[in-house]
Amino acid sequence: MKNTVIIVAAIIIVVLGTLVVMQHHRLALYREAHRQAAGANDYQMKKLPADENARYAALLADEAARGFFEACGRGDWAEVEKFWPGVASLNDGAKEALDGMEVVSLGKPFSQQGYPGMFVPYEIRLKNGETKKFNLAIRRDNPARRWMVDGGI
C-alpha cells in the first residue's frame, strides 16, 4: 500500500510538472506572437523610420523622460509608444492616470551600478492634483539605441 501511494504521488508530480512546463511554453509562444504582431524587435521597441529613429536616439536621458511625460500629459499614446516597450502597451488605468498630467520638475539623470540604464528623478502633478516624486528608469541597450521606459512610473 505504501509503495502504491508513493508511485501515485510520483506520477501526479510528473504530470503537474509537465503541465506547468507546457503552460509556460504556450505563454512564451503567445508573447512572441504578440511581440511580432506589434512590429517590435528583440528589445521590444517599436520600429521607426531611420531619420525619425535617429532623432530619438540623439536625445539625452532627461530629454527622453520629458518627451515621455509630456506625451502622456497630452494623451498622445502614439508618441508614448516611441518610449515604451512594444509587447505590452500602457493599460487603460495607467493612461487615465497619466493623461492630463504635467511635469513639475526633472532632476539630473544618474546611473546605478548593475543597471544598464539611467534614472531620471521627476516630480509630476496628476490631473487630480496629486503630485508624485520618483525616479524614472530608462534604458537604451537596444538595437535602435532609443531610450525606453523600464520602470518607475
N, C-alpha and C positions, 0 to 999 in steps of 0.2 A: 504493500500500500504506500509506504514512504517513497519508494522508487518511482511509483506511478505519479505521485504528486510532484516530485522533482522533474520528471520528464515533461509533464503537462506545463509546469511553470516555465521550463526552458523553452518550450515551443511557443508559449504566449509571449515571452520576452523577444524571441527571434521575430515573430510575426509583427509585434508592435514596433520593433526597431526597423524592420523593413518598411512598414507603413510610414514611419516618420521620415526615413530617407527618401521614399517615393514622393511624399508631400513636399519636402524641401526641394527636390529636383523639379517638380511641377511649378512651384513658385519661382524658382530661378528661371525656368523657361518663359514663364509669363512676364517676369520683369524684363528679360531680354527682348521679347517680342514688343512690349510696350515701349522700351527704350528705342528700338529701331523704328517703330511707327512714329515716334516723336521726332525722328531725324537727329537724335543725339549721337555723339561719338562715344568712344570708350570712356571718356571722362564726363559724360552726360551733359555736355554743353550743346546748346542749340547752334547749328551751323549758320554762319552768316557769310555774305559775300566778302571777298578778300579785303576790299577797301574799307568796308564797314567794320570788319573784324580788326583791322589794323588800328582804327580809331579807338576802339575799346581796349585793345591790347596795350595802347600807349598810355592809358590812364594810370595815375598813381593810386595807391590803395585808398586814400581818403577821398579822391575824386570818384572812384568807383562806388564807395559807400554812399557818398552824396547822391550820385546818379541813381543808385538803387532806391534810397529812401525817398527822393523827390518823385521818382516814377510811382512808387507806392502811394504817395500823397495825392498824386493826380489820378490815381486809379488806372494808370497806363500799364496794364498787365503784359502787353506785348513787349514793352521796354523792360519791365521787370524780368521777363524770361531771358533777356540777354545777360543777366547776372545770376540766374537761378538754374540749378541742375535740372536737366531735361526729363528725368524719369518721373518725378512727382511734382506737379505744379503746386503753387500755394493753394491750400484748400479755401473754401468759401468763408470759413470763420476767420482765417488769417487775413484774407482780402478785406473782409468787412472791418476788421480791427485796424488795418493799416491804411485803408482808403481815407483820405482827408487828413492824414497826419502831417505834421510839419517838423522839420529839423530845427531843434533849438541850438545844438552845438555838436561839432565833431572835434575830437581830440587828435593828438598826434599818433599816427599808427605805430604799433610796436610789435616786435616778434617775441616768441617764447620758445625756448629750446624744446625740441621734439615735435613742434607743429610746423608744417611746411608752408604756412601762410602768414598772414598778419592779422592783428586785432586792431580795430578802429573804435576807440571809445566814442560813445554817442549819447546824446540826450534828445529824445523826440517827444513831441506833445501829440497825443492821440486826439481824435475829433471829439471825444467825450471829456477832454480837458485833462485827463490823466497824463502825467509825464513818466517816462521810462528812461533810466540810465543803465547802460550795459556796454559790452564790447561786441561789436560785430566781427565774427570770424570770417575772413575771406581768403581765398587762395587762388593761385593761377598756375598750378602744376598740371596743366592740361595742354594738349597739342595746340589749341587756339591761343594759349597764353593770355586769356582773358580772366579777369577777376570773377570768381563766383562765390556766392554766399554759401558759407559752410556751417553757420550756426550763430547763435547769439541774438536772435530776434525775440 
